[in-house]
Amino acid sequence: METLLNSGIGIILAFQSLGEWLLAPMKLFSFLGTEDFYILALPIIYWCFDAALGLRIGVIMLLSSGLNTIFKFAFHLPRPYWVNTEVQALSAESSFGVPSGHAQNAISIWGMVGSYFRKGWVWALAIFLILGISLSRLYLAVHFPFDTIVGLLVGFILLVSVNRVWDSVGAWAKKQTLAKQILTAFSGSLILLLVGGFVAWMLRDWTMPIAWMQNAARAGGEAPNPLSISGLITSSATLFGLFAGLAWIEKHGGYLASGSAKQRFLRYLLGLVGLVIFYLGLKFIFPSGENLMAYIFRYLRYSLVGFWVSGGAPFIFLKMNLADSSKR
């Protein structure tokens, strides 16, 4: 494995040797694969354009993020700038390297967009973004080529799997009671969390090599904390909240993202206020850290974020006549 990773150093150095003019576009592509971007973009799609597409994107994004963390624990391999001082550390990450979360999420999310619309120009845009986001991680020296290939492979398998079972799972869920839907969503969320927690627990005696820590410090930013389960809690909790909110709003008539430009604009502004309260406001109130109490409150916070996006905000939109019910 070490030989395979080291062989990728030459590719990264060759890519970086193309010049600093690539830094800005590579940073932009990398941003398009971050949690911050998706948190801003997903509500726009769900609240203002197409709730069905927004739901598909949200589900596959959260599943991909959760699985990526689990695979990172399982591989527990370094990032290029952790092990090699020749590459320029143009960004900093605190988690393990394999598989690339940016590449995995890119093919999962943008592949979902392409398969939803099934139009040539949409697929062309999706492929362009997938490649751009994936290559940006090589240029920034936060991933080896191997990391990116594994991420693309895992993301593709997830995309195919989710598309294959989407209709059948949806049909089954519609026949269940609200309580059973929420319980099922909570159970699935806990399974994802427990599997990841178990894999991390298996590495309880693992220690990060001192050389990795020293090399990582060159990039500045957040210090490596590769065995943190905070990201896994974020994914599993938001997924639970998203499903719970969807089940709840469906029992109250459903939600359509159609409407006038003014309605869409007001929905986004109103929804964004709630999102800021739950995502940022509660962050300052709830305890933080790597302990049980902090984990519980983190789960609660992100469950509320997911519920607000799919259920809470749409319910308020309906009450304020800013949207229509899907069952009207």
GIVENPE-V361723 format. One record per backbone hydrogen bond with DSSP energy under -0.5 kcal/mol. NH is the residue of the N-H (numbers start at 1). CO is the residue of the C=O. E is the energy in kcal/mol with one decimal. If there is no record, write none. Layout:
nh = [NH:NH]
co = [CO:CO]
e = [E:E]
This chain:
nh = [5:6:7:8:8:9:10:11:12:13:14:15:16:17:18:19:22:23:24:25:26:27:28:29:30:31:32:33:34:38:39:40:41:42:43:44:45:46:47:48:48:49:50:54:55:56:57:58:59:60:61:62:63:64:65:66:67:68:69:70:71:72:73:74:75:76:81:82:83:83:84:89:90:90:91:97:100:104:105:106:107:108:109:110:111:111:112:113:114:115:116:117:118:123:124:125:126:127:128:129:130:131:132:133:134:135:136:137:137:138:138:139:140:141:142:143:148:149:150:151:152:153:154:155:156:157:158:159:160:161:162:163:164:165:166:169:170:171:172:173:174:175:175:176:181:182:183:184:185:186:187:188:189:190:191:192:193:194:195:196:197:198:199:200:201:202:203:203:204:206:213:214:215:216:217:218:219:220:225:228:233:234:235:236:237:238:239:240:241:242:243:244:245:246:247:248:249:250:251:252:252:253:254:256:264:265:266:267:268:269:270:271:272:273:274:275:276:277:278:279:280:281:282:284:284:285:286:291:295:296:297:298:299:300:301:302:303:304:305:306:307:308:309:310:311:312:313:315:316:317:318:319:320:321:322:323:324:327:328]
co = [1:2:3:4:5:6:6:7:8:9:10:11:12:13:15:16:19:20:20:21:22:23:24:25:26:27:28:30:31:34:35:36:37:38:39:40:41:42:43:43:44:45:45:50:51:52:53:54:55:56:57:58:59:60:61:62:63:64:65:66:67:68:69:70:71:72:141:79:79:80:80:87:88:140:140:77:147:100:101:102:103:104:105:106:106:107:108:109:110:111:112:113:114:119:120:121:122:123:124:125:126:127:128:129:130:131:132:133:134:134:135:135:136:138:137:137:144:145:146:147:148:149:150:151:152:153:154:155:156:157:158:159:160:161:162:165:166:167:168:169:170:171:172:173:177:178:179:180:181:182:183:184:185:186:187:188:189:190:191:192:193:194:195:196:197:198:199:200:201:203:209:210:211:212:213:215:216:217:94:225:229:230:231:232:233:234:235:236:237:238:239:240:241:242:243:244:245:246:247:248:249:250:249:324:260:261:262:263:264:265:266:267:268:269:270:271:272:273:274:275:276:276:277:280:281:281:282:289:291:292:293:294:295:296:297:298:299:300:301:302:303:304:305:306:307:307:308:311:312:313:314:315:316:318:317:317:256:253:325]
e = [-2.5:-2.6:-1.7:-0.6:-1.2:-1.2:-0.6:-0.6:-2.1:-2.8:-2.3:-2.2:-2.7:-1.8:-1.2:-1.5:-1.2:-1.9:-0.5:-0.6:-2.4:-2.5:-2.2:-2.6:-2.3:-2.3:-1.8:-1.5:-2.0:-1.9:-2.5:-1.3:-2.7:-2.9:-0.6:-0.8:-1.9:-2.8:-3.0:-0.5:-1.9:-1.5:-2.6:-2.6:-2.4:-1.9:-2.6:-2.6:-2.7:-2.3:-2.3:-2.1:-2.5:-2.3:-2.3:-2.4:-2.6:-2.5:-1.8:-1.7:-2.7:-2.4:-2.2:-2.3:-2.7:-3.0:-1.3:-1.5:-0.9:-1.1:-1.6:-0.6:-1.4:-1.3:-0.6:-2.8:-2.0:-2.4:-2.9:-2.3:-2.2:-1.8:-3.2:-2.3:-0.6:-0.8:-1.4:-2.0:-2.3:-2.5:-1.6:-2.0:-2.8:-2.3:-2.3:-2.1:-2.6:-2.7:-2.1:-2.3:-2.6:-2.6:-2.5:-2.9:-2.1:-2.8:-1.9:-1.0:-0.6:-0.7:-0.7:-2.1:-2.1:-1.3:-1.8:-1.3:-1.7:-2.5:-2.4:-2.4:-2.6:-2.2:-2.8:-2.5:-2.2:-2.3:-2.3:-2.4:-2.4:-2.3:-2.8:-2.2:-1.8:-1.6:-1.3:-2.6:-2.4:-2.4:-2.0:-2.5:-1.8:-0.6:-1.1:-1.5:-2.4:-2.4:-2.5:-2.5:-2.2:-2.5:-2.5:-2.5:-2.1:-2.4:-2.3:-2.1:-2.1:-3.4:-2.5:-1.8:-2.6:-2.4:-2.2:-2.3:-2.3:-1.9:-0.6:-1.0:-1.9:-2.0:-1.6:-2.6:-2.5:-2.6:-1.5:-1.3:-1.4:-1.0:-2.2:-1.8:-2.2:-2.3:-2.1:-2.5:-2.7:-2.2:-2.1:-2.0:-2.6:-2.6:-2.2:-2.8:-2.7:-1.9:-2.6:-2.2:-2.6:-2.1:-1.5:-0.5:-0.6:-1.3:-2.8:-2.1:-2.4:-2.3:-2.6:-2.4:-2.1:-2.2:-2.6:-3.0:-2.5:-1.6:-1.6:-2.2:-2.5:-2.0:-2.4:-3.2:-2.1:-2.6:-1.8:-1.0:-1.0:-0.8:-3.1:-0.5:-2.4:-2.4:-2.1:-2.1:-2.5:-2.1:-2.6:-2.4:-1.9:-2.0:-1.7:-2.4:-2.6:-2.5:-2.0:-2.0:-2.7:-2.4:-2.7:-2.0:-1.8:-2.5:-2.3:-2.1:-1.9:-1.3:-3.1:-0.8:-0.5:-1.6:-1.0]
